Amino acid sequence: MDPGNPFQYTNSFGLSSGMVFGTGSTIETAVGPPTIANPVITWETQTTKNLGFESKFFNDLISFDFEVFNNRREDILAPRDASVPGFSGLSLPNENIATVDNKGYEIVAGIHKNITPELRVDLSGNFSHNKNTVVFMDEPVRAVEWQQKTGHPYGLDPMYNAIGIFADNTYTVNGVANYPHWSTAKPGDVIFEDYDKNGVINANDRILIDEVDAPFNFYGANLDVSYKAFSLSVLIQGQGKYLRQRYYDNRRGEAGNYFKWTYDNRWTPENTVTDIARAYNRSDYYWAQDVNLSTYWFTNVAYCRLKSLVLTYNVPSNLYKKLGLANASVYVSGNNLALIYSAEKIWDPEALNPGVYPTMRTFAIGANIGF
C-alpha cells in the first residue's frame, strides 16, 4: 500500500470548529470537505535496474558477489506546492507527480573451508550502500538554495547546525559577543552556525542534514563452524552514521525531571567549557527542539551488535532411531547479546527514542525433532 491518507480519491466531510453566519453572533458548526478529492490518483510505479554477478573460486574456497542497483519510483503522491502555493488559501489534493531515485550497491564475500574431515568453517560478510534522492516534487523556490529539498533524501526538514555552547558573554572563543547569535542568547545556550556568513542568525542559516533520513550503510558478518556433532552460528550486524533525535518530549524543569545526559556536565557558571547546554524550563529557550530544531537534539546511532549466537548438538542417531525419529538436536541460543560498538553511549541505538524500552536480550534452550 502506498503511504499517505486513504480514500483521497473520494470526497469526505468534516466538522469545523464553528463560524458566524450573516450579521448574528451565534457560532454555528459547519460541515464541509476538508480538501478536494482527486478521483484519478493511482499507484506509485517503480522501475528497477540491477546489474551484478556471483562467483566462486578455488573449489568454493572463496565466494564473491556484487550487485549495483537503481530504483526509480514515479507517480508518488505529493502536493503542487510550487504551482499552487499554500498562501493562496486553496487546499488541493495530492497528485501522482513526485519522483524519487534510490541508488546503491551490495557486496557479499566469504571463505568456506573444510579444515579437517570433521571441522568446517564458513565465514561471510556483507556491506551495502544506498541513498534515495528526490528528483522532482514540484517544490517552490526557497529563499536560499541550500534549503531546496530536490536532490536530497525524501522527507527532510531544514534545521540549524549546532556548533557548541556559549561559555560566557565575552569576545573570547565561544563567547556570546564573539559570534553571531540569537537575540536572546546568553551563556550556556547553544551556538547556531552562521551558515551564510552574513553576521546574522536567522531562518536562512538552516540546512538540510541528509543523515537524518536513514542509514546509508549497513553491514554484517556470519560465522558458521561445525565440528563433529556440534555446530556454532554467529551473526554480527550494524549500520553506519545515522542521526536520530535523542528526546521524546520537552517536559523539563517545572514540568518534569531532566534527562541525565542534559544534567551531567551541563553548563554552569563554574563549568563553562562543555558541550551540554544550561538547565532549561519547558520551551523558554530559543534552541528548544519544538521552537528552533537543531542538530543539538540529534545523536549518531551507528552501531555494531552481536545479534545472535546458536550452539547446536546433533544427537547421534543410535540414541533415537528405535523411537521412529528421523533426526534430533538440542540447542542454546541468544539474541541481541552485546553491543560491540555504539556511537551513542546513552541509549540503545536500535530503539526508536530514549523513551521506549531498549532492545530485549533473550536466551533460549530448545530441541528440534523430526519424524
C-alpha positions, 0 to 999 in steps of 0.5 A: 500500500502506498503511504499517505491518507486513504480514500483521497480519491473520494470526497469526505466531510468534516466538522469545523470548529464553528463560524458566524453566519450573516450579521448574528453572533451565534457560532454555528458548526459547519460541515464541509470537505476538508480538501478536494478529492482527486478521483484519478490518483493511482499507484506509485510505479517503480522501475528497477535496474540491477546489474551484478554477478556471483562467483566462486573460486578455488573449489568454493574456497572463496565466494564473491558477489556484487550487485549495483542497483537503481530504483526509480519510483514515479507517480508518488503522491505529493502536493503542487506546492510550487504551482499552487502555493499554500498562501493562496488559501486553496487546499488541493489534493495530492497528485501522482507527480513526485519522483524519487531515485534510490541508488546503491550497491551490495557486496557479499564475500566469504571463505568456506573451508573444510579444515579437517574431515570433521571441522568446517568453517564458513565465514561471510560478510556483507556491506551495502550502500544506498541513498534515495534522492528526490528528483522532482516534487514540484517544490517552490523556490526557497529563499536560499538554495541550500534549503531546496529539498530536490536532490536530497533524501525524501522527507527532510526538514531544514534545521540549524547546525549546532556548533557548541555552547556559549561559555560566557558573554565575552569576545573570547572563543565561544563567547556570546559577543564573539559570534553571531547569535540569537537575540536572546542568547546568553551563556550556556545556550547553544551556538547556531552556525552562521551558515551564510556568513552574513553576521546574522542568525536567522531562518536562512542559516538552516540546512538540510542534514541528509543523515537524518533520513536513514542509514546509508550503510549497513553491514554484517558478518556470519560465522558458521563452524561445525565440528563433529556433532556440534555446530556454532552460528554467529551473526554480527550486524550494524549500520553506519552514521545515522542521526536520530533525535535523542528526546521524546518530549520537552517536559523539563524543569517545572514540568518534569525531571531532566534527562541525565545526559542534559544534567551531567556536565551541563553548563554552569557558571563554574563549568563553562567549557562543555558541550551540554547546554544550561538547565532549561524550563519547558520551551523558554529557550530559543534552541528548544527542539519544538521552537528552533530544531537543531542538530543539538537534539540529534545523536549518531546511532551507528552501531555494531551488535552481536545479534545472535549466537546458536550452539547446536548438538546433533544427537547421534542417531543410535540414541533415537532411531528405535523411537521412529525419529528421523533426526534430533538436536538440542540447542542454546541460543541468544539474541541481541547479546552485546553491543560491540560498538555504539556511537551513542553511549546513552541509549540503545541505538536500535530503539526508536527514542530514549523513551521506549524500552531498549532492545530485549536480550533473550536466551533460549534452550530448545530441541528440534525433532523430526519424524 
